[in-house]
Protein backbone atom coordinates (compact mmCIF):
# COMPACT_ATOMS: atom_id res chain seq x y z
CA UNK A 1 0.00 0.00 0.00
CA UNK A 2 1.24 3.49 -0.89
CA UNK A 3 0.08 7.07 -0.80
CA UNK A 4 0.17 10.26 -2.86
CA UNK A 5 0.56 13.64 -1.21
CA UNK A 6 -0.22 16.95 -2.97
CA UNK A 7 1.38 20.09 -1.60
CA UNK A 8 -0.89 23.00 -2.47
CA UNK A 9 1.40 26.03 -1.93
CA UNK A 10 -1.16 28.82 -1.61
CA UNK A 11 -2.68 30.69 1.31
CA UNK A 12 -4.95 33.70 1.39
CA UNK A 13 -3.22 34.89 4.57
CA UNK A 14 0.05 33.94 6.29
CA UNK A 15 -0.18 32.40 9.76
CA UNK A 16 2.51 33.76 12.03
CA UNK A 17 3.69 30.33 13.24
CA UNK A 18 3.79 28.48 9.91
CA UNK A 19 7.08 27.40 8.33
CA UNK A 20 5.63 25.39 5.43
CA UNK A 21 6.24 26.52 1.87
CA UNK A 22 3.41 28.74 0.63
CA UNK A 23 2.56 31.95 -1.23
CA UNK A 24 -0.22 34.48 -0.65
CA UNK A 25 -0.23 35.31 -4.35
CA UNK A 26 -2.86 33.15 -6.06
CA UNK A 27 -1.95 34.28 -9.58
CA UNK A 28 -0.24 30.98 -10.41
CA UNK A 29 -3.12 28.77 -9.22
CA UNK A 30 -4.13 27.61 -12.71
CA UNK A 31 -0.54 27.10 -13.84
CA UNK A 32 0.18 25.14 -10.67
CA UNK A 33 -2.83 22.88 -11.20
CA UNK A 34 -1.58 22.06 -14.69
CA UNK A 35 1.94 21.33 -13.41
CA UNK A 36 0.74 19.12 -10.56
CA UNK A 37 -0.91 16.97 -13.21
CA UNK A 38 2.21 17.00 -15.37
CA UNK A 39 4.36 15.90 -12.43
CA UNK A 40 2.01 12.99 -11.76
CA UNK A 41 2.53 11.82 -15.33
CA UNK A 42 6.30 12.26 -15.10
CA UNK A 43 6.50 10.23 -11.89
CA UNK A 44 3.90 7.56 -12.54
CA UNK A 45 6.45 4.77 -12.09
CA UNK A 46 7.87 5.98 -8.78
CA UNK A 47 5.78 3.71 -6.54
CA UNK A 48 6.06 0.60 -8.67
CA UNK A 49 2.93 -1.50 -9.13
CA UNK A 50 1.56 -0.96 -5.62
CA UNK A 51 -1.99 0.36 -5.20
CA UNK A 52 -2.90 3.53 -3.32
CA UNK A 53 -4.80 3.50 -0.05
CA UNK A 54 -4.35 7.22 0.65
CA UNK A 55 -4.42 10.52 -1.20
CA UNK A 56 -3.77 13.64 0.85
CA UNK A 57 -4.16 17.29 -0.11
CA UNK A 58 -2.01 19.40 2.22
CA UNK A 59 -0.34 22.76 2.13
CA UNK A 60 -0.63 25.64 2.25
CA UNK A 61 -4.38 25.73 2.04
CA UNK A 62 -5.77 23.16 -0.42
CA UNK A 63 -9.28 24.57 -0.03
CA UNK A 64 -8.21 27.57 -2.12
CA UNK A 65 -9.02 25.20 -5.00
CA UNK A 66 -12.63 24.51 -5.84
CA UNK A 67 -13.95 20.96 -5.31
CA UNK A 68 -14.09 20.30 -9.07
CA UNK A 69 -10.38 21.19 -9.28
CA UNK A 70 -9.56 18.81 -6.41
CA UNK A 71 -11.56 16.10 -8.13
CA UNK A 72 -9.65 16.71 -11.37
CA UNK A 73 -6.43 15.90 -9.49
CA UNK A 74 -7.96 12.68 -8.15
CA UNK A 75 -8.98 11.82 -11.73
CA UNK A 76 -5.39 12.38 -12.80
CA UNK A 77 -4.09 10.09 -10.05
CA UNK A 78 -6.49 7.39 -11.26
CA UNK A 79 -4.94 7.52 -14.75
CA UNK A 80 -1.59 6.26 -13.45
CA UNK A 81 -2.33 4.40 -10.20
CA UNK A 82 -4.87 1.92 -8.88
CA UNK A 83 -6.83 3.59 -6.09
CA UNK A 84 -8.25 1.17 -3.53
CA UNK A 85 -12.03 1.16 -3.22
CA UNK A 86 -11.78 2.16 0.46
CA UNK A 87 -8.92 4.63 0.02
CA UNK A 88 -8.72 7.51 2.48
CA UNK A 89 -8.80 10.81 0.57
CA UNK A 90 -8.13 13.82 2.81
CA UNK A 91 -8.50 17.53 2.15
CA UNK A 92 -7.00 20.07 4.53
CA UNK A 93 -9.29 23.09 4.74
CA UNK A 94 -9.63 26.42 6.50
CA UNK A 95 -12.94 26.82 8.36
CA UNK A 96 -13.98 29.92 6.43
CA UNK A 97 -13.65 28.04 3.13
CA UNK A 98 -16.21 25.43 4.22
CA UNK A 99 -19.31 27.29 3.11
CA UNK A 100 -22.57 25.51 2.29
CA UNK A 101 -21.85 25.82 -1.42
CA UNK A 102 -18.29 24.53 -1.06
CA UNK A 103 -19.37 21.55 1.06
CA UNK A 104 -22.23 20.71 -1.27
CA UNK A 105 -19.83 20.53 -4.21
CA UNK A 106 -17.17 18.73 -2.15
CA UNK A 107 -19.74 16.08 -1.29
CA UNK A 108 -19.87 15.17 -4.99
CA UNK A 109 -16.14 14.39 -5.06
CA UNK A 110 -14.22 11.36 -3.75
CA UNK A 111 -12.86 13.32 -0.78
CA UNK A 112 -14.00 11.37 2.29
CA UNK A 113 -11.96 12.95 5.09
CA UNK A 114 -11.53 16.56 6.19
CA UNK A 115 -8.66 17.99 8.21
CA UNK A 116 -9.75 21.40 9.47
CA UNK A 117 -7.25 23.95 10.77
CA UNK A 118 -9.00 25.36 13.82
CA UNK A 119 -5.96 25.89 16.12
CA UNK A 120 -8.05 27.67 18.81
CA UNK A 121 -11.61 28.72 19.52
CA UNK A 122 -10.50 31.93 21.23
CA UNK A 123 -10.47 34.92 18.93
CA UNK A 124 -7.56 36.62 20.72
CA UNK A 125 -5.39 33.54 20.00
CA UNK A 126 -6.52 33.45 16.38
CA UNK A 127 -5.67 37.14 15.95
CA UNK A 128 -2.24 36.55 17.52
CA UNK A 129 -1.63 33.67 15.09
CA UNK A 130 -3.05 35.72 12.17
CA UNK A 131 -5.69 33.13 11.36
CA UNK A 132 -8.47 34.27 9.02
CA UNK A 133 -11.46 32.85 10.89
CA UNK A 134 -13.12 33.34 14.26
CA UNK A 135 -13.74 30.70 16.89
CA UNK A 136 -17.46 30.67 16.11
CA UNK A 137 -16.79 30.29 12.39
CA UNK A 138 -14.59 27.28 13.16
CA UNK A 139 -17.22 25.59 15.33
CA UNK A 140 -19.97 26.29 12.79
CA UNK A 141 -17.84 24.99 9.91
CA UNK A 142 -17.48 21.57 11.57
CA UNK A 143 -21.18 21.36 12.30
CA UNK A 144 -21.93 22.37 8.72
CA UNK A 145 -19.56 19.71 7.32
CA UNK A 146 -21.26 17.08 9.47
CA UNK A 147 -24.67 18.17 8.18
CA UNK A 148 -23.41 17.57 4.64
CA UNK A 149 -22.48 13.99 5.50
CA UNK A 150 -18.78 14.24 6.34
CA UNK A 151 -18.26 11.73 9.12
CA UNK A 152 -14.45 11.45 9.16
CA UNK A 153 -13.20 14.81 10.40
CA UNK A 154 -9.91 15.77 12.02
CA UNK A 155 -9.25 19.13 13.66
CA UNK A 156 -5.94 20.83 14.44
CA UNK A 157 -5.27 22.43 17.83
CA UNK A 158 -2.14 24.23 19.03
CA UNK A 159 -1.04 24.41 22.66
CA UNK A 160 1.89 26.20 24.24
CA UNK A 161 0.78 29.48 22.64
CA UNK A 162 1.77 32.67 24.52
CA UNK A 163 -1.23 33.79 26.57
CA UNK A 164 -3.02 30.44 26.31
CA UNK A 165 -3.95 29.82 29.94
CA UNK A 166 -4.86 26.39 31.24
CA UNK A 167 -8.46 27.56 31.55
CA UNK A 168 -8.57 28.59 27.88
CA UNK A 169 -6.91 25.33 26.82
CA UNK A 170 -9.57 23.34 28.69
CA UNK A 171 -12.29 25.39 26.98
CA UNK A 172 -10.73 24.67 23.57
CA UNK A 173 -10.73 20.94 24.22
CA UNK A 174 -14.26 20.94 25.65
CA UNK A 175 -15.49 22.47 22.39
CA UNK A 176 -13.54 19.92 20.35
CA UNK A 177 -15.11 17.05 22.28
CA UNK A 178 -18.57 18.65 21.98
CA UNK A 179 -18.18 18.51 18.20
CA UNK A 180 -17.98 14.70 18.32
CA UNK A 181 -15.28 14.51 15.65
CA UNK A 182 -13.17 11.44 14.88
CA UNK A 183 -9.59 12.70 15.02
CA UNK A 184 -7.47 15.38 16.71
CA UNK A 185 -4.02 16.57 15.67
CA UNK A 186 -2.58 18.72 18.43
CA UNK A 187 0.85 20.32 18.23
CA UNK A 188 2.97 22.35 20.58
CA UNK A 189 3.75 25.76 19.10
CA UNK A 190 7.14 25.64 17.42
CA UNK A 191 9.30 28.67 16.77
CA UNK A 192 10.63 27.66 13.37
CA UNK A 193 13.20 29.81 11.54
CA UNK A 194 11.90 32.65 9.37
CA UNK A 195 8.40 32.74 10.89
CA UNK A 196 6.79 35.92 12.24
CA UNK A 197 6.53 34.35 15.70
CA UNK A 198 10.25 33.59 15.80
CA UNK A 199 11.10 37.13 14.75
CA UNK A 200 8.81 38.51 17.46
CA UNK A 201 10.36 36.16 20.02
CA UNK A 202 13.84 37.37 19.10
CA UNK A 203 12.72 40.99 19.45
CA UNK A 204 11.15 40.33 22.85
CA UNK A 205 7.63 40.94 21.53
CA UNK A 206 6.54 37.42 22.55
CA UNK A 207 7.29 35.42 25.67
CA UNK A 208 7.63 31.69 25.17
CA UNK A 209 5.49 29.53 27.45
CA UNK A 210 7.62 27.79 30.07
CA UNK A 211 8.16 24.06 29.79
CA UNK A 212 6.25 23.15 32.94
CA UNK A 213 3.09 24.89 31.75
CA UNK A 214 3.40 23.32 28.29
CA UNK A 215 3.83 19.90 29.91
CA UNK A 216 0.68 20.48 31.97
CA UNK A 217 -1.33 21.36 28.86
CA UNK A 218 0.00 18.31 27.01
CA UNK A 219 -0.81 15.96 29.89
CA UNK A 220 -4.30 17.40 30.18
CA UNK A 221 -4.82 16.80 26.45
CA UNK A 222 -3.72 13.15 26.78
CA UNK A 223 -5.93 12.48 29.80
CA UNK A 224 -9.05 14.17 28.42
CA UNK A 225 -8.70 12.63 24.98
CA UNK A 226 -8.56 9.16 26.52
CA UNK A 227 -11.59 9.90 28.70
CA UNK A 228 -13.49 10.80 25.52
CA UNK A 229 -12.59 7.56 23.74
CA UNK A 230 -9.59 8.68 21.71
CA UNK A 231 -6.55 6.49 21.09
CA UNK A 232 -3.25 8.34 21.52
CA UNK A 233 -1.62 6.57 18.60
CA UNK A 234 1.16 9.06 17.79
CA UNK A 235 2.84 11.87 19.71
CA UNK A 236 0.53 14.56 18.31
CA UNK A 237 -2.39 12.50 17.04
CA UNK A 238 -5.51 11.09 18.67
CA UNK A 239 -8.18 9.00 16.99
CA UNK A 240 -11.47 7.30 17.70
CA UNK A 241 -11.45 3.56 17.05
CA UNK A 242 -11.32 2.89 13.30
CA UNK A 243 -10.27 6.43 12.38
CA UNK A 244 -6.48 6.35 12.69
CA UNK A 245 -5.11 8.38 9.77
CA UNK A 246 -4.03 5.96 7.07
CA UNK A 247 -1.94 8.62 5.38
CA UNK A 248 0.05 9.72 8.42
CA UNK A 249 0.46 6.10 9.49
CA UNK A 250 2.09 5.32 6.16
CA UNK A 251 4.91 7.72 7.11
CA UNK A 252 5.35 6.15 10.53
CA UNK A 253 5.15 2.57 9.23
CA UNK A 254 7.78 3.08 6.53
CA UNK A 255 5.44 2.82 3.53
CA UNK A 256 6.17 4.32 0.12
CA UNK A 257 4.69 7.69 -0.77
CA UNK A 258 4.91 10.11 -3.66
CA UNK A 259 4.91 13.85 -3.03
CA UNK A 260 3.58 16.11 -5.78
CA UNK A 261 4.09 19.87 -5.87
CA UNK A 262 6.73 22.39 -4.75
CA UNK A 263 8.55 21.34 -1.53
CA UNK A 264 6.79 17.94 -1.47
CA UNK A 265 8.83 14.95 -0.27
CA UNK A 266 8.81 11.38 -1.62
CA UNK A 267 10.11 8.08 -0.26
CA UNK A 268 10.43 4.68 -1.96
CA UNK A 269 12.22 2.79 0.88
CA UNK A 270 15.63 3.33 -0.75
CA UNK A 271 15.74 7.05 -1.55
CA UNK A 272 14.25 10.30 -0.34
CA UNK A 273 13.43 13.06 -2.79
CA UNK A 274 12.24 16.61 -2.26
CA UNK A 275 10.94 19.08 -4.80
CA UNK A 276 12.18 22.62 -5.15
CA UNK A 277 10.43 24.97 -2.70
CA UNK A 278 9.73 27.78 -5.15
CA UNK A 279 6.49 28.06 -7.12
CA UNK A 280 7.93 29.91 -10.11
CA UNK A 281 10.99 27.66 -10.44
CA UNK A 282 8.86 24.52 -9.99
CA UNK A 283 6.42 25.52 -12.73
CA UNK A 284 9.23 26.53 -15.09
CA UNK A 285 11.17 23.28 -14.54
CA UNK A 286 8.10 21.08 -15.01
CA UNK A 287 7.12 22.81 -18.24
CA UNK A 288 10.66 22.75 -19.64
CA UNK A 289 11.32 19.15 -18.68
CA UNK A 290 14.18 20.10 -16.35
CA UNK A 291 15.07 18.73 -12.92
CA UNK A 292 12.77 19.97 -10.16
CA UNK A 293 13.91 17.82 -7.22
CA UNK A 294 16.90 16.61 -5.24
CA UNK A 295 17.60 13.03 -4.20
CA UNK A 296 19.33 11.28 -1.32
CA UNK A 297 20.38 7.62 -1.38
CA UNK A 298 19.82 6.09 2.04
CA UNK A 299 22.47 3.96 3.72
CA UNK A 300 21.55 1.15 6.11
CA UNK A 301 22.18 3.46 9.05
CA UNK A 302 20.07 6.22 7.46
CA UNK A 303 17.21 3.76 7.13
CA UNK A 304 17.69 2.58 10.72
CA UNK A 305 17.58 6.15 12.05
CA UNK A 306 14.44 6.81 10.00
CA UNK A 307 12.92 3.66 11.48
CA UNK A 308 13.73 4.84 15.02
CA UNK A 309 12.34 8.30 14.34
CA UNK A 310 9.06 7.05 12.90
CA UNK A 311 8.35 3.96 15.00
CA UNK A 312 9.05 5.51 18.41
CA UNK A 313 6.52 8.25 17.64
CA UNK A 314 3.67 5.75 17.67
CA UNK A 315 1.78 3.58 20.11
CA UNK A 316 2.93 0.52 18.14
CA UNK A 317 6.48 1.35 19.17
CA UNK A 318 9.82 0.10 17.87
CA UNK A 319 9.71 -3.62 17.08
CA UNK A 320 13.02 -5.06 18.24
CA UNK A 321 12.63 -8.24 16.20
CA UNK A 322 12.14 -6.11 13.12
CA UNK A 323 15.33 -4.25 14.00
CA UNK A 324 17.19 -7.56 14.23
CA UNK A 325 15.67 -8.86 10.97
CA UNK A 326 16.16 -5.72 8.87
CA UNK A 327 19.26 -4.14 10.38
CA UNK A 328 21.21 -6.93 12.05
CA UNK A 329 22.35 -8.07 15.46
CA UNK A 330 24.62 -5.08 16.17
CA UNK A 331 21.79 -2.55 15.88
CA UNK A 332 19.46 -4.86 17.82
CA UNK A 333 21.98 -4.91 20.69
CA UNK A 334 22.41 -1.14 20.34
CA UNK A 335 18.66 -0.71 20.96
CA UNK A 336 18.66 -3.11 23.90
CA UNK A 337 21.50 -1.17 25.51
CA UNK A 338 19.93 2.25 24.87
CA UNK A 339 16.53 1.17 26.22
CA UNK A 340 17.80 0.11 29.67
CA UNK A 341 18.09 3.57 31.21
CA UNK A 342 14.72 4.68 29.83
CA UNK A 343 13.03 1.54 31.17
CA UNK A 344 14.46 2.32 34.59
CA UNK A 345 13.36 5.98 34.44
CA UNK A 346 9.86 4.99 33.24
CA UNK A 347 10.18 6.95 30.00
CA UNK A 348 9.52 3.78 27.96
CA UNK A 349 8.07 0.32 28.47
CA UNK A 350 8.65 -2.98 26.69
CA UNK A 351 5.66 -4.95 25.39
CA UNK A 352 5.78 -7.91 23.01
CA UNK A 353 9.43 -7.09 22.34
CA UNK A 354 8.56 -3.55 21.29
CA UNK A 355 9.92 -0.38 22.90
CA UNK A 356 7.04 2.06 23.45
CA UNK A 357 7.13 5.58 24.86
CA UNK A 358 5.21 6.18 28.09
CA UNK A 359 3.42 9.50 28.58
CA UNK A 360 6.48 10.75 30.46
CA UNK A 361 8.67 9.85 27.49
CA UNK A 362 6.39 11.35 24.86
CA UNK A 363 7.02 14.90 26.07
CA UNK A 364 10.81 14.45 25.69
CA UNK A 365 10.54 12.15 22.68
CA UNK A 366 13.01 14.09 20.52
CA UNK A 367 15.78 13.56 23.08
CA UNK A 368 15.02 9.85 23.41
CA UNK A 369 14.84 9.24 19.67
CA UNK A 370 18.10 11.11 19.11
CA UNK A 371 19.77 8.92 21.72
CA UNK A 372 18.66 5.78 19.86
CA UNK A 373 20.11 7.01 16.55
CA UNK A 374 23.19 5.26 15.25
CA UNK A 375 25.95 7.81 14.80
CA UNK A 376 28.89 6.57 12.78
CA UNK A 377 32.27 7.55 14.13
CA UNK A 378 34.38 9.63 11.79
C-alpha positions as CSV (number, residue, x, y, z in Angstrom):
1,X,0.0,0.0,0.0
2,X,1.2,3.5,-0.9
3,X,0.1,7.1,-0.8
4,X,0.2,10.3,-2.9
5,X,0.6,13.6,-1.2
6,X,-0.2,16.9,-3.0
7,X,1.4,20.1,-1.6
8,X,-0.9,23.0,-2.5
9,X,1.4,26.0,-1.9
10,X,-1.2,28.8,-1.6
11,X,-2.7,30.7,1.3
12,X,-5.0,33.7,1.4
13,X,-3.2,34.9,4.6
14,X,0.0,33.9,6.3
15,X,-0.2,32.4,9.8
16,X,2.5,33.8,12.0
17,X,3.7,30.3,13.2
18,X,3.8,28.5,9.9
19,X,7.1,27.4,8.3
20,X,5.6,25.4,5.4
21,X,6.2,26.5,1.9
22,X,3.4,28.7,0.6
23,X,2.6,32.0,-1.2
24,X,-0.2,34.5,-0.7
25,X,-0.2,35.3,-4.4
26,X,-2.9,33.2,-6.1
27,X,-2.0,34.3,-9.6
28,X,-0.2,31.0,-10.4
29,X,-3.1,28.8,-9.2
30,X,-4.1,27.6,-12.7
31,X,-0.5,27.1,-13.8
32,X,0.2,25.1,-10.7
33,X,-2.8,22.9,-11.2
34,X,-1.6,22.1,-14.7
35,X,1.9,21.3,-13.4
36,X,0.7,19.1,-10.6
37,X,-0.9,17.0,-13.2
38,X,2.2,17.0,-15.4
39,X,4.4,15.9,-12.4
40,X,2.0,13.0,-11.8
41,X,2.5,11.8,-15.3
42,X,6.3,12.3,-15.1
43,X,6.5,10.2,-11.9
44,X,3.9,7.6,-12.5
45,X,6.5,4.8,-12.1
46,X,7.9,6.0,-8.8
47,X,5.8,3.7,-6.5
48,X,6.1,0.6,-8.7
49,X,2.9,-1.5,-9.1
50,X,1.6,-1.0,-5.6
51,X,-2.0,0.4,-5.2
52,X,-2.9,3.5,-3.3
53,X,-4.8,3.5,-0.1
54,X,-4.4,7.2,0.7
55,X,-4.4,10.5,-1.2
56,X,-3.8,13.6,0.8
57,X,-4.2,17.3,-0.1
58,X,-2.0,19.4,2.2
59,X,-0.3,22.8,2.1
60,X,-0.6,25.6,2.3
61,X,-4.4,25.7,2.0
62,X,-5.8,23.2,-0.4
63,X,-9.3,24.6,0.0
64,X,-8.2,27.6,-2.1
65,X,-9.0,25.2,-5.0
66,X,-12.6,24.5,-5.8
67,X,-13.9,21.0,-5.3
68,X,-14.1,20.3,-9.1
69,X,-10.4,21.2,-9.3
70,X,-9.6,18.8,-6.4
71,X,-11.6,16.1,-8.1
72,X,-9.7,16.7,-11.4
73,X,-6.4,15.9,-9.5
74,X,-8.0,12.7,-8.2
75,X,-9.0,11.8,-11.7
76,X,-5.4,12.4,-12.8
77,X,-4.1,10.1,-10.0
78,X,-6.5,7.4,-11.3
79,X,-4.9,7.5,-14.7
80,X,-1.6,6.3,-13.4
81,X,-2.3,4.4,-10.2
82,X,-4.9,1.9,-8.9
83,X,-6.8,3.6,-6.1
84,X,-8.2,1.2,-3.5
85,X,-12.0,1.2,-3.2
86,X,-11.8,2.2,0.5
87,X,-8.9,4.6,0.0
88,X,-8.7,7.5,2.5
89,X,-8.8,10.8,0.6
90,X,-8.1,13.8,2.8
91,X,-8.5,17.5,2.2
92,X,-7.0,20.1,4.5
93,X,-9.3,23.1,4.7
94,X,-9.6,26.4,6.5
95,X,-12.9,26.8,8.4
96,X,-14.0,29.9,6.4
97,X,-13.7,28.0,3.1
98,X,-16.2,25.4,4.2
99,X,-19.3,27.3,3.1
100,X,-22.6,25.5,2.3
101,X,-21.9,25.8,-1.4
102,X,-18.3,24.5,-1.1
103,X,-19.4,21.5,1.1
104,X,-22.2,20.7,-1.3
105,X,-19.8,20.5,-4.2
106,X,-17.2,18.7,-2.1
107,X,-19.7,16.1,-1.3
108,X,-19.9,15.2,-5.0
109,X,-16.1,14.4,-5.1
110,X,-14.2,11.4,-3.8
111,X,-12.9,13.3,-0.8
112,X,-14.0,11.4,2.3
113,X,-12.0,12.9,5.1
114,X,-11.5,16.6,6.2
115,X,-8.7,18.0,8.2
116,X,-9.7,21.4,9.5
117,X,-7.3,23.9,10.8
118,X,-9.0,25.4,13.8
119,X,-6.0,25.9,16.1
120,X,-8.0,27.7,18.8
121,X,-11.6,28.7,19.5
122,X,-10.5,31.9,21.2
123,X,-10.5,34.9,18.9
124,X,-7.6,36.6,20.7
125,X,-5.4,33.5,20.0
126,X,-6.5,33.4,16.4
127,X,-5.7,37.1,15.9
128,X,-2.2,36.6,17.5
129,X,-1.6,33.7,15.1
130,X,-3.0,35.7,12.2
131,X,-5.7,33.1,11.4
132,X,-8.5,34.3,9.0
133,X,-11.5,32.9,10.9
134,X,-13.1,33.3,14.3
135,X,-13.7,30.7,16.9
136,X,-17.5,30.7,16.1
137,X,-16.8,30.3,12.4
138,X,-14.6,27.3,13.2
139,X,-17.2,25.6,15.3
140,X,-20.0,26.3,12.8
141,X,-17.8,25.0,9.9
142,X,-17.5,21.6,11.6
143,X,-21.2,21.4,12.3
144,X,-21.9,22.4,8.7
145,X,-19.6,19.7,7.3
146,X,-21.3,17.1,9.5
147,X,-24.7,18.2,8.2
148,X,-23.4,17.6,4.6
149,X,-22.5,14.0,5.5
150,X,-18.8,14.2,6.3
151,X,-18.3,11.7,9.1
152,X,-14.4,11.5,9.2
153,X,-13.2,14.8,10.4
154,X,-9.9,15.8,12.0
155,X,-9.3,19.1,13.7
156,X,-5.9,20.8,14.4
157,X,-5.3,22.4,17.8
158,X,-2.1,24.2,19.0
159,X,-1.0,24.4,22.7
160,X,1.9,26.2,24.2
161,X,0.8,29.5,22.6
162,X,1.8,32.7,24.5
163,X,-1.2,33.8,26.6
164,X,-3.0,30.4,26.3
165,X,-4.0,29.8,29.9
166,X,-4.9,26.4,31.2
167,X,-8.5,27.6,31.6
168,X,-8.6,28.6,27.9
169,X,-6.9,25.3,26.8
170,X,-9.6,23.3,28.7
171,X,-12.3,25.4,27.0
172,X,-10.7,24.7,23.6
173,X,-10.7,20.9,24.2
174,X,-14.3,20.9,25.7
175,X,-15.5,22.5,22.4
176,X,-13.5,19.9,20.3
177,X,-15.1,17.0,22.3
178,X,-18.6,18.6,22.0
179,X,-18.2,18.5,18.2
180,X,-18.0,14.7,18.3
181,X,-15.3,14.5,15.7
182,X,-13.2,11.4,14.9
183,X,-9.6,12.7,15.0
184,X,-7.5,15.4,16.7
185,X,-4.0,16.6,15.7
186,X,-2.6,18.7,18.4
187,X,0.8,20.3,18.2
188,X,3.0,22.3,20.6
189,X,3.7,25.8,19.1
190,X,7.1,25.6,17.4
191,X,9.3,28.7,16.8
192,X,10.6,27.7,13.4
193,X,13.2,29.8,11.5
194,X,11.9,32.7,9.4
195,X,8.4,32.7,10.9
196,X,6.8,35.9,12.2
197,X,6.5,34.3,15.7
198,X,10.3,33.6,15.8
199,X,11.1,37.1,14.7
200,X,8.8,38.5,17.5
201,X,10.4,36.2,20.0
202,X,13.8,37.4,19.1
203,X,12.7,41.0,19.5
204,X,11.2,40.3,22.8
205,X,7.6,40.9,21.5
206,X,6.5,37.4,22.5
207,X,7.3,35.4,25.7
208,X,7.6,31.7,25.2
209,X,5.5,29.5,27.5
210,X,7.6,27.8,30.1
211,X,8.2,24.1,29.8
212,X,6.2,23.2,32.9
213,X,3.1,24.9,31.7
214,X,3.4,23.3,28.3
215,X,3.8,19.9,29.9
216,X,0.7,20.5,32.0
217,X,-1.3,21.4,28.9
218,X,0.0,18.3,27.0
219,X,-0.8,16.0,29.9
220,X,-4.3,17.4,30.2
221,X,-4.8,16.8,26.5
222,X,-3.7,13.2,26.8
223,X,-5.9,12.5,29.8
224,X,-9.0,14.2,28.4
225,X,-8.7,12.6,25.0
226,X,-8.6,9.2,26.5
227,X,-11.6,9.9,28.7
228,X,-13.5,10.8,25.5
229,X,-12.6,7.6,23.7
230,X,-9.6,8.7,21.7
231,X,-6.5,6.5,21.1
232,X,-3.3,8.3,21.5
233,X,-1.6,6.6,18.6
234,X,1.2,9.1,17.8
235,X,2.8,11.9,19.7
236,X,0.5,14.6,18.3
237,X,-2.4,12.5,17.0
238,X,-5.5,11.1,18.7
239,X,-8.2,9.0,17.0
240,X,-11.5,7.3,17.7
241,X,-11.5,3.6,17.1
242,X,-11.3,2.9,13.3
243,X,-10.3,6.4,12.4
244,X,-6.5,6.4,12.7
245,X,-5.1,8.4,9.8
246,X,-4.0,6.0,7.1
247,X,-1.9,8.6,5.4
248,X,0.0,9.7,8.4
249,X,0.5,6.1,9.5
250,X,2.1,5.3,6.2
251,X,4.9,7.7,7.1
252,X,5.4,6.1,10.5
253,X,5.1,2.6,9.2
254,X,7.8,3.1,6.5
255,X,5.4,2.8,3.5
256,X,6.2,4.3,0.1
257,X,4.7,7.7,-0.8
258,X,4.9,10.1,-3.7
259,X,4.9,13.8,-3.0
260,X,3.6,16.1,-5.8
261,X,4.1,19.9,-5.9
262,X,6.7,22.4,-4.8
263,X,8.5,21.3,-1.5
264,X,6.8,17.9,-1.5
265,X,8.8,14.9,-0.3
266,X,8.8,11.4,-1.6
267,X,10.1,8.1,-0.3
268,X,10.4,4.7,-2.0
269,X,12.2,2.8,0.9
270,X,15.6,3.3,-0.7
271,X,15.7,7.1,-1.5
272,X,14.2,10.3,-0.3
273,X,13.4,13.1,-2.8
274,X,12.2,16.6,-2.3
275,X,10.9,19.1,-4.8
276,X,12.2,22.6,-5.2
277,X,10.4,25.0,-2.7
278,X,9.7,27.8,-5.1
279,X,6.5,28.1,-7.1
280,X,7.9,29.9,-10.1
281,X,11.0,27.7,-10.4
282,X,8.9,24.5,-10.0
283,X,6.4,25.5,-12.7
284,X,9.2,26.5,-15.1
285,X,11.2,23.3,-14.5
286,X,8.1,21.1,-15.0
287,X,7.1,22.8,-18.2
288,X,10.7,22.8,-19.6
289,X,11.3,19.1,-18.7
290,X,14.2,20.1,-16.4
291,X,15.1,18.7,-12.9
292,X,12.8,20.0,-10.2
293,X,13.9,17.8,-7.2
294,X,16.9,16.6,-5.2
295,X,17.6,13.0,-4.2
296,X,19.3,11.3,-1.3
297,X,20.4,7.6,-1.4
298,X,19.8,6.1,2.0
299,X,22.5,4.0,3.7
300,X,21.5,1.2,6.1
301,X,22.2,3.5,9.1
302,X,20.1,6.2,7.5
303,X,17.2,3.8,7.1
304,X,17.7,2.6,10.7
305,X,17.6,6.1,12.1
306,X,14.4,6.8,10.0
307,X,12.9,3.7,11.5
308,X,13.7,4.8,15.0
309,X,12.3,8.3,14.3
310,X,9.1,7.1,12.9
311,X,8.4,4.0,15.0
312,X,9.0,5.5,18.4
313,X,6.5,8.2,17.6
314,X,3.7,5.7,17.7
315,X,1.8,3.6,20.1
316,X,2.9,0.5,18.1
317,X,6.5,1.3,19.2
318,X,9.8,0.1,17.9
319,X,9.7,-3.6,17.1
320,X,13.0,-5.1,18.2
321,X,12.6,-8.2,16.2
322,X,12.1,-6.1,13.1
323,X,15.3,-4.3,14.0
324,X,17.2,-7.6,14.2
325,X,15.7,-8.9,11.0
326,X,16.2,-5.7,8.9
327,X,19.3,-4.1,10.4
328,X,21.2,-6.9,12.0
329,X,22.3,-8.1,15.5
330,X,24.6,-5.1,16.2
331,X,21.8,-2.5,15.9
332,X,19.5,-4.9,17.8
333,X,22.0,-4.9,20.7
334,X,22.4,-1.1,20.3
335,X,18.7,-0.7,21.0
336,X,18.7,-3.1,23.9
337,X,21.5,-1.2,25.5
338,X,19.9,2.3,24.9
339,X,16.5,1.2,26.2
340,X,17.8,0.1,29.7
341,X,18.1,3.6,31.2
342,X,14.7,4.7,29.8
343,X,13.0,1.5,31.2
344,X,14.5,2.3,34.6
345,X,13.4,6.0,34.4
346,X,9.9,5.0,33.2
347,X,10.2,6.9,30.0
348,X,9.5,3.8,28.0
349,X,8.1,0.3,28.5
350,X,8.7,-3.0,26.7
351,X,5.7,-4.9,25.4
352,X,5.8,-7.9,23.0
353,X,9.4,-7.1,22.3
354,X,8.6,-3.5,21.3
355,X,9.9,-0.4,22.9
356,X,7.0,2.1,23.4
357,X,7.1,5.6,24.9
358,X,5.2,6.2,28.1
359,X,3.4,9.5,28.6
360,X,6.5,10.7,30.5
361,X,8.7,9.8,27.5
362,X,6.4,11.3,24.9
363,X,7.0,14.9,26.1
364,X,10.8,14.5,25.7
365,X,10.5,12.2,22.7
366,X,13.0,14.1,20.5
367,X,15.8,13.6,23.1
368,X,15.0,9.9,23.4
369,X,14.8,9.2,19.7
370,X,18.1,11.1,19.1
371,X,19.8,8.9,21.7
372,X,18.7,5.8,19.9
373,X,20.1,7.0,16.6
374,X,23.2,5.3,15.3
375,X,25.9,7.8,14.8
376,X,28.9,6.6,12.8
377,X,32.3,7.5,14.1
378,X,34.4,9.6,11.8
